[in-house]
Amino acid sequence: MLPAWRLLGRGLERPPRREGPVITATAATTASVHVPVYRPYLGEEVQEAARAALEAGWLGMGKLSRDFETGLEDYLGLTDRHVVSTNSCTEALHIAARLIGLGPGDEVICPSFTYVAGHQALSRTGADIVFCDVEPDTLCIDPDQVRALITDRTRAILAVDYLGLPCKLDELMQIAHEHGLRVIEDAAHAFGTLSDGRPVGSFGDITCFSFGPVKMMTTLEGGAVVTGDPADTQVLRELRHLGIDSDTDARYRNQRNWDFDVVRQGYRCHLGSVPSAIGLAQLAMVDEFIGNRQDYCRYYDAQLGDLDGLQLFETDWEGIAPYIYVVRVRDPELRQDLVEHLKSRGVATGIHFLGAHEFSFYADARRGPLDVTELATQQVLTLPLHPYMDTATLDRVVSGIRSFFEAAADGAEGIAQTA
Ligand SMILES: Cc1ncc(COP(=O)(O)O)c(C=O)c1O
């Protein structure tokens, strides 16, 4: 009889993890199967957790929400920092921005090269976005460029851990300290990443995570804010839940407090019980997800590293929780052709990211030089990376890419010979 994970249908199976670089081929992969960029794990453990939470009948923020927050605190090894869960990372970033009082007249220095969720969460307060360049090796915000952009209106820096690589948070914290700024770390891509041996989220100022549909682990939609000051935690809880001062503790016991005050403008972005239960099930497996994805990234590196047409990120993935696997196509003019070539072979790709400074909504935003961003936005290409992949799937992606560059080289040679 097939094991339970094989009976669940496409997208749900969980092949056992094998010691060694990659999992061996399973029946799930055939040449005709489309290879998506993402494929979240939604197997039996996850479904069972959701079922149990549904049967318990307490759907709103409740005991499971607190259990999920505690689970995150334990996983990250937090002793003096606290997690406040939210219904997305965008809302986590938004309430972080409200916490530090961002508003009209303020500026916040952000990489242009990130998902627009970050810019939208911050500009929603009325603050002005200032676009900053990224460093060429990690595509994380460049601290020297940050320094050059600070004015007396600057209130905060948005630091993004691109694809799971940690940004230079210590240096950014130092800059913030010198200028009286706050640092909001958008760690949507970096749950589980270590920076100098410390889990992202266990240090710094304010850290926001995403547990969206395709992230390292998912609550379907979800996020969290981590801060070090207990007073900030209380304010974040109020911001998360309609400015209500005292209902959270009762809800954490699956109860309601009918006598409360509203002490500030709040929002409604808490994480309910069913997503929290799913998050707890995913959290129990996240080390396996991370280990697998590290293996797959190393496999891609080994198979693609000799191609002159690609630039790979220089990391051995040790301590990195890779959310996506990104290559840079050295000749930007070839990127769309490569996308089409892979698509014709059933392999999907993504682009992380467009430059937000190009969006019409941010046309008037102040900006520094964006040379690295301009080039990166034309070169980056995201390849399929899932929590469970088999060798055949990885090889399909690899052979699609290799055949593209081999054909391009043959074409160039042919032209040279006939010239
Ligand atoms: C860098 C970054 N920040 C924030 C977000 C928003 O996360 P969420 O979808 O949980 O709101 C994303 C989503 O992909 C992202 O890539």
The ligand as an SDF file (V2000), in Angstrom:
LIG
                    3D

 16 16  0  0  0  0  0  0  0  0999 V2000
   10.6310   40.9630    0.8050 C   0  0  0  0  0  0  0  0  0  0  0  0
    9.1670   40.7990    1.0900 C   0  0  0  0  0  0  0  0  0  0  0  0
    8.6150   41.5370    2.0690 N   0  0  0  0  0  0  0  0  0  0  0  0
    7.3120   41.4440    2.3780 C   0  0  0  0  0  0  0  0  0  0  0  0
    6.5010   40.5750    1.7170 C   0  0  0  0  0  0  0  0  0  0  0  0
    5.0340   40.5150    2.0600 C   0  0  0  0  0  0  0  0  0  0  0  0
    4.7350   39.3590    2.7390 O   0  0  0  0  0  0  0  0  0  0  0  0
    3.1840   38.9510    2.9360 P   0  0  0  0  0  0  0  0  0  0  0  0
    2.7580   38.3370    1.6410 O   0  0  0  0  0  0  0  0  0  0  0  0
    3.2210   37.9710    4.0670 O   0  0  0  0  0  0  0  0  0  0  0  0
    2.4430   40.1750    3.2730 O   0  0  0  0  0  0  0  0  0  0  0  0
    7.0200   39.7590    0.7050 C   0  0  0  0  0  0  0  0  0  0  0  0
    6.1560   38.7910   -0.0020 C   0  0  0  0  0  0  0  0  0  0  0  0
    6.5650   38.0260   -0.8220 O   0  0  0  0  0  0  0  0  0  0  0  0
    8.3950   39.8830    0.3670 C   0  0  0  0  0  0  0  0  0  0  0  0
    8.9450   39.1590   -0.6090 O   0  0  0  0  0  0  0  0  0  0  0  0
  1  2  1  0
  2  3  1  0
  2 15  2  0
  3  4  2  0
  4  5  1  0
  5  6  1  0
  5 12  2  0
  6  7  1  0
  7  8  1  0
  8  9  2  0
  8 10  1  0
  8 11  1  0
 12 13  1  0
 12 15  1  0
 13 14  2  0
 15 16  1  0
M  END
$$$$
